[in-house]
Amino acid sequence: MKSVYRDLAKPISLLLAWLGIGWIFFPTIAFMVSKAVDEPFDMNKAGLIAYPLSASCFMLSVFLIYFWYVTLPVEESYFEEKAKRRMYKCPFCGKKINIEEVRCPYCKMKIPK
């Protein structure tokens, strides 16, 4: 299976893993900051939010790494085939023209729809 999204899967998975690590350390860092400014901080509530978010980020990261591993890189021929599908022969001169053309750029004849 070839995928255009394969190129994005690996860097996004690394960013999600980094985000997961940040969520793990968030309650501790927030507690130290609140202690430094003498503000109350509930470590349990922060943990109830931070740890599930961290687990979600890690699960998405693992899924994207798996997606990257099982997909094949897209070959240049894939894009060439897509470009070919957007071309057809002019009914008058027989040269290849773009499908959106209203008038043939070679023979200047109006293309019937």
Secondary structure, 3 states (H helix, E strand, C coil): CECCCHHHHHHHHHHHHHHHHHHHHHHHHHHHHHHHCCCCCCHHHHHHHHHHHHHHHHHHHHHHHHHHHHCECCCHHHHHHHHHHCEEECCCCCCEEECCCCECCCCCCECCC
